[in-house]
Amino acid sequence: MGIFHNVSPDIAVDIGTNNTRIYVKDKGIVVNEASVVVARGGDARSIMAIGDSSEELIGRSAGDVRVIHPLRDGVIVDYEMAQIMIHYFVSKAIGSGRVLRRPRVVVTIPGEVSKVERRAVINAMQSIGARQIFVVEQAFAAALGTGLPVYEPQGNLVVDIGGGTTEVALVSMGGIVLSHSIRVAGNKIDEAIAGFLKKQHAIMVTERVAEQIKLDIADIRPEIAPEHMAVVRGRDIATGMPMTVDVNMKKVSESVHEPVREIMDAIRWVLGRIPPELAADILQGGIYMTGGTAALPGLDAMIATEFGVPVSVARDAGECTTLGAGYMADHFDMLGGANLIGK
């Protein structure tokens, strides 16, 4: 017995640090859930919840219940739990049934991963019964999902800022000409906010609260951010008791300076190495931002000011990578080359 119908649709699997999305050919994105597994004692045989259904258990269960994030900084760090999680999501996307024909899968990976990290993703796809696997870099898929002319002899610069990684890539003629990947993105910004609250207000907050504070930032540029206060609830570091503090959001904007600066440095690295024949395309077309953190208020303006090029935040920025991989799944018969695994 297996998880696939006799005619399995081609699918795209975008395994993110924070969210996993499954695209089914001719249907679009049918699964978009948190990349989380909750298990009692961390035992794979004692899974309590996977994905969005884990939310109600986080922080509300007994001490032996573990919240497991199978990916960190864009790569698989717990292979067994990643396999279980992906199997669950794919089954949810295309149903269950007898294995007569296995699916073809387009799967995304960060731009700079080790052979071991790449192999872990491929093995995870094989474990769910994939007949053929096409591996695509997230930045290329994001550019394609944005609607950029990636197959034309034209330079397109994409900055894809997700939860675990930031991918900066120059895309042209159906491939990546130049790229740089760093393991600094939305989660590091959340950590910077949590660290600021711990240091300045002696309050400990959950990942979810830190993320919500990030979303409430009016502008990440301290010189632009207005003076306003926000109520933050957490736990007193000294006593462990619940506490509430008033936080100056302008100070919060200042606290994310370091991870934002690392993202800026990654963009600078790529811009400084663009071939002259494609530089004019970037000056004219500008930079396209994708990923769940792309819409951070003021980030696009900061990049435009820093580098003197137009910056656009893509529509549905958080889903561009999945949509690009999905476009490739829709046209799987046209894929080939070294990134195609299986027959």
C-alpha positions as CSV (number, residue, x, y, z in Angstrom):
1,M,0.0,0.0,0.0
2,G,1.2,3.6,-0.7
3,I,0.0,7.1,-0.8
4,F,-0.6,7.6,-4.6
5,H,-3.4,7.1,-7.0
6,N,-2.8,5.0,-10.1
7,V,-2.2,8.3,-12.1
8,S,-0.3,10.6,-9.8
9,P,-0.1,14.3,-10.9
10,D,3.2,16.0,-11.2
11,I,3.9,18.1,-8.1
12,A,6.2,20.8,-6.8
13,V,7.5,20.6,-3.2
14,D,8.8,23.7,-1.6
15,I,10.2,22.7,1.8
16,G,10.8,25.9,3.7
17,T,12.3,26.4,7.2
18,N,9.0,27.8,8.4
19,N,6.5,26.6,5.9
20,T,6.1,23.8,3.4
21,R,4.1,24.3,0.3
22,I,2.9,21.6,-2.2
23,Y,1.8,22.6,-5.7
24,V,-0.2,20.1,-7.8
25,K,-0.3,20.3,-11.5
26,D,-3.3,22.1,-12.9
27,K,-4.5,22.9,-9.3
28,G,-2.0,25.3,-7.9
29,I,-0.9,25.4,-4.3
30,V,-3.0,23.0,-2.3
31,V,-0.9,22.7,0.9
32,N,0.7,25.6,2.8
33,E,1.5,24.6,6.3
34,A,4.0,25.2,9.1
35,S,7.2,23.0,8.8
36,V,6.6,21.6,12.3
37,V,6.2,18.2,13.9
38,V,5.0,17.7,17.5
39,A,5.9,14.3,19.1
40,R,5.8,12.9,22.6
41,G,9.3,12.4,23.7
42,G,10.6,13.3,20.2
43,D,9.7,9.7,19.2
44,A,8.7,9.2,15.5
45,R,6.3,6.6,16.7
46,S,4.5,9.1,18.9
47,I,3.6,11.8,16.5
48,M,0.9,14.1,17.9
49,A,0.5,16.7,15.2
50,I,2.1,17.9,11.9
51,G,1.9,21.3,10.2
52,D,-0.7,23.8,11.2
53,S,-2.5,21.4,13.5
54,S,0.6,21.7,15.7
55,E,-0.1,25.3,16.6
56,E,-2.6,24.6,19.3
57,L,-0.2,22.2,21.1
58,I,2.9,24.4,21.1
59,G,3.6,25.7,24.6
60,R,0.4,24.1,25.9
61,S,1.4,20.4,26.3
62,A,3.2,18.3,28.9
63,G,6.9,18.6,29.4
64,D,7.7,15.4,27.4
65,V,6.1,16.9,24.3
66,R,8.7,18.1,21.8
67,V,8.2,20.7,19.1
68,I,10.5,19.7,16.2
69,H,11.5,21.8,13.3
70,P,13.0,19.4,10.7
71,L,14.7,22.2,8.8
72,R,17.0,24.9,10.0
73,D,18.5,27.7,7.9
74,G,16.8,26.2,4.8
75,V,18.3,22.7,5.1
76,I,17.1,19.4,6.6
77,V,18.6,18.8,10.1
78,D,16.3,16.0,11.2
79,Y,15.9,13.6,8.3
80,E,13.5,11.2,9.9
81,M,11.0,13.9,10.9
82,A,11.4,15.7,7.6
83,Q,10.5,12.5,5.8
84,I,7.4,12.0,8.0
85,M,6.4,15.6,7.5
86,I,6.8,15.6,3.7
87,H,5.0,12.2,3.4
88,Y,2.1,13.7,5.3
89,F,1.9,16.9,3.3
90,V,2.2,15.1,-0.1
91,S,-0.5,12.6,1.0
92,K,-2.7,15.5,2.0
93,A,-2.1,17.1,-1.4
94,I,-2.8,14.3,-3.7
95,G,-4.7,11.7,-1.6
96,S,-3.9,8.1,-0.8
97,G,-4.3,4.9,-2.7
98,R,-2.5,2.0,-4.2
99,V,0.9,2.7,-5.8
100,L,0.6,2.0,-9.5
101,R,2.4,5.0,-10.8
102,R,4.6,7.3,-8.8
103,P,4.7,11.1,-9.1
104,R,7.2,13.3,-10.8
105,V,8.4,16.0,-8.4
106,V,10.1,19.4,-8.7
107,V,11.8,20.2,-5.4
108,T,13.4,23.5,-4.4
109,I,16.7,23.8,-2.5
110,P,18.8,26.8,-1.3
111,G,21.5,28.0,-3.7
112,E,24.6,27.0,-1.6
113,V,24.1,23.7,0.1
114,S,26.6,20.8,0.6
115,K,26.4,17.5,-1.2
116,V,25.1,15.9,2.0
117,E,22.3,18.5,2.4
118,R,21.3,18.2,-1.3
119,R,21.3,14.4,-1.0
120,A,19.0,14.6,2.1
121,V,16.4,16.5,0.1
122,I,16.6,14.0,-2.8
123,N,16.4,11.0,-0.4
124,A,13.3,12.6,1.2
125,M,11.7,12.8,-2.2
126,Q,12.6,9.2,-3.0
127,S,11.2,8.1,0.3
128,I,7.7,9.4,-0.7
129,G,7.8,7.4,-3.9
130,A,8.9,10.0,-6.4
131,R,9.5,8.4,-9.9
132,Q,11.5,11.4,-11.2
133,I,12.9,14.4,-9.2
134,F,14.0,17.7,-10.7
135,V,16.0,19.8,-8.3
136,V,15.7,23.6,-8.8
137,E,17.4,26.4,-6.8
138,Q,15.0,28.6,-4.9
139,A,16.1,31.8,-6.4
140,F,15.5,30.6,-10.0
141,A,12.1,29.3,-9.0
142,A,11.3,32.6,-7.3
143,A,12.3,34.6,-10.4
144,L,10.1,32.3,-12.6
145,G,7.2,32.6,-10.1
146,T,7.5,36.4,-10.2
147,G,6.9,36.3,-13.9
148,L,10.3,37.5,-14.9
149,P,11.6,36.6,-18.4
150,V,14.1,34.1,-17.1
151,Y,14.6,32.3,-20.4
152,E,15.4,35.4,-22.3
153,P,18.9,36.9,-22.8
154,Q,18.2,39.5,-20.2
155,G,19.6,39.9,-16.7
156,N,17.1,39.6,-13.8
157,L,18.2,40.2,-10.2
158,V,16.1,38.4,-7.5
159,V,16.5,38.7,-3.7
160,D,14.5,35.9,-2.1
161,I,14.2,36.4,1.7
162,G,12.6,33.5,3.4
163,G,12.6,32.2,7.0
164,G,16.0,30.5,7.0
165,T,17.9,31.8,4.0
166,T,18.4,34.8,1.8
167,E,19.1,34.0,-1.9
168,V,20.5,36.7,-4.2
169,A,20.7,35.6,-7.8
170,L,21.3,37.0,-11.3
171,V,19.1,34.9,-13.6
172,S,19.3,34.8,-17.4
173,M,18.8,32.4,-20.3
174,G,17.2,29.7,-18.2
175,G,19.8,29.6,-15.5
176,I,21.6,31.3,-12.7
177,V,24.5,33.4,-13.9
178,L,25.7,34.4,-10.4
179,S,24.3,33.9,-6.9
180,H,25.0,34.2,-3.2
181,S,23.2,32.5,-0.4
182,I,23.3,33.3,3.3
183,R,21.6,31.7,6.3
184,V,20.3,35.0,7.5
185,A,16.6,35.9,6.9
186,G,13.3,36.3,8.7
187,N,14.1,34.0,11.6
188,K,17.4,35.8,12.4
189,I,15.4,39.1,12.5
190,D,12.9,37.4,14.9
191,E,15.9,36.3,17.1
192,A,17.3,39.8,17.1
193,I,13.9,41.2,18.3
194,A,13.7,38.5,21.0
195,G,17.3,39.2,22.1
196,F,16.5,43.0,22.3
197,L,13.5,42.3,24.5
198,K,15.5,40.0,26.7
199,K,18.4,42.5,27.2
200,Q,16.5,45.7,27.4
201,H,13.2,44.6,29.1
202,A,14.2,41.4,30.9
203,I,11.3,39.6,29.2
204,M,11.3,36.3,27.3
205,V,8.9,35.9,24.4
206,T,8.0,33.0,22.1
207,E,9.0,32.8,18.5
208,R,5.5,33.6,17.5
209,V,5.4,36.8,19.6
210,A,8.8,37.9,18.1
211,E,7.4,37.3,14.6
212,Q,4.3,39.3,15.3
213,I,6.4,42.2,16.6
214,K,8.4,42.1,13.4
215,L,5.1,42.3,11.4
216,D,4.1,45.3,13.5
217,I,7.2,47.3,12.7
218,A,6.2,50.5,10.9
219,D,9.6,50.9,9.1
220,I,12.9,49.1,9.7
221,R,14.7,52.4,9.0
222,P,15.2,53.9,12.5
223,E,15.4,57.4,11.0
224,I,12.0,56.9,9.4
225,A,10.2,54.7,12.0
226,P,7.7,56.7,14.0
227,E,7.8,56.9,17.8
228,H,5.1,54.6,19.1
229,M,4.7,52.0,21.8
230,A,3.5,48.4,21.7
231,V,2.3,46.2,24.5
232,V,4.4,42.9,24.6
233,R,3.5,39.9,26.8
234,G,5.9,37.3,27.8
235,R,7.7,35.9,30.8
236,D,9.9,37.6,33.4
237,I,13.4,36.3,33.0
238,A,14.1,36.5,36.8
239,T,10.9,35.1,38.2
240,G,9.4,33.1,35.3
241,M,6.1,34.9,36.0
242,P,3.9,36.3,33.2
243,M,4.6,40.0,32.6
244,T,3.6,42.8,30.2
245,V,5.9,45.7,29.1
246,D,5.5,48.7,26.8
247,V,8.1,48.6,24.0
248,N,9.3,51.5,21.9
249,M,8.9,50.2,18.3
250,K,11.5,52.6,17.0
251,K,14.0,50.8,19.3
252,V,12.8,47.5,17.8
253,S,13.6,48.8,14.4
254,E,17.2,49.6,15.5
255,S,17.5,46.1,17.0
256,V,17.2,44.3,13.6
257,H,20.0,46.4,12.0
258,E,22.6,43.5,12.1
259,P,20.7,40.8,10.2
260,V,19.4,43.4,7.8
261,R,22.9,44.6,7.2
262,E,24.0,41.0,6.4
263,I,21.2,40.8,3.8
264,M,22.4,44.1,2.3
265,D,26.0,42.8,2.2
266,A,24.8,39.7,0.3
267,I,23.1,42.0,-2.3
268,R,26.3,44.1,-2.6
269,W,28.4,41.0,-3.1
270,V,26.3,40.0,-6.2
271,L,26.0,43.5,-7.6
272,G,29.7,43.9,-7.5
273,R,30.2,40.9,-9.6
274,I,27.6,41.3,-12.3
275,P,29.0,40.9,-15.9
276,P,29.1,44.3,-17.7
277,E,26.8,43.1,-20.5
278,L,24.0,42.4,-17.9
279,A,24.6,45.4,-15.6
280,A,22.5,47.7,-17.8
281,D,19.5,45.3,-17.5
282,I,19.7,45.6,-13.7
283,L,20.0,49.4,-13.7
284,Q,16.9,49.5,-15.9
285,G,14.8,46.6,-14.5
286,G,16.0,46.9,-10.9
287,I,15.8,44.3,-8.1
288,Y,12.8,42.0,-7.5
289,M,12.2,40.9,-3.9
290,T,10.4,37.7,-3.1
291,G,10.0,35.5,0.0
292,G,8.0,35.9,3.2
293,T,10.2,38.6,4.6
294,A,10.4,40.7,1.4
295,A,7.5,42.9,2.6
296,L,9.3,44.0,5.8
297,P,8.3,47.7,5.9
298,G,11.1,50.0,4.6
299,L,13.4,47.2,3.4
300,D,12.7,47.8,-0.3
301,A,13.3,51.6,0.1
302,M,16.5,50.9,2.1
303,I,17.9,48.7,-0.7
304,A,16.9,51.2,-3.4
305,T,18.7,54.0,-1.6
306,E,21.7,52.0,-0.8
307,F,22.4,50.7,-4.3
308,G,20.7,53.3,-6.5
309,V,18.5,50.9,-8.4
310,P,14.7,50.5,-8.5
311,V,13.3,47.8,-6.2
312,S,10.0,46.0,-6.5
313,V,8.3,43.6,-4.0
314,A,6.7,40.8,-6.0
315,R,3.0,40.2,-5.8
316,D,2.3,37.2,-3.5
317,A,6.0,37.4,-2.6
318,G,5.9,34.5,-0.1
319,E,4.6,32.1,-2.8
320,C,6.8,33.0,-5.7
321,T,9.2,30.1,-5.2
322,T,6.4,27.6,-5.0
323,L,4.6,29.1,-8.1
324,G,7.9,29.0,-10.1
325,A,8.5,25.3,-9.1
326,G,4.9,24.7,-9.9
327,Y,5.2,26.1,-13.4
328,M,8.1,23.7,-13.9
329,A,5.9,20.8,-12.7
330,D,3.2,21.9,-15.2
331,H,5.9,21.5,-17.9
332,F,7.8,18.6,-16.5
333,D,8.3,17.0,-19.9
334,M,10.5,19.9,-20.9
335,L,12.9,19.5,-18.0
336,G,16.2,17.7,-18.2
337,G,19.9,17.9,-17.6
338,A,21.9,17.2,-14.5
339,N,19.2,18.3,-12.1
340,L,16.8,15.6,-13.3
341,I,17.1,12.4,-11.2
342,G,15.4,9.2,-12.2
343,K,13.8,7.8,-15.3
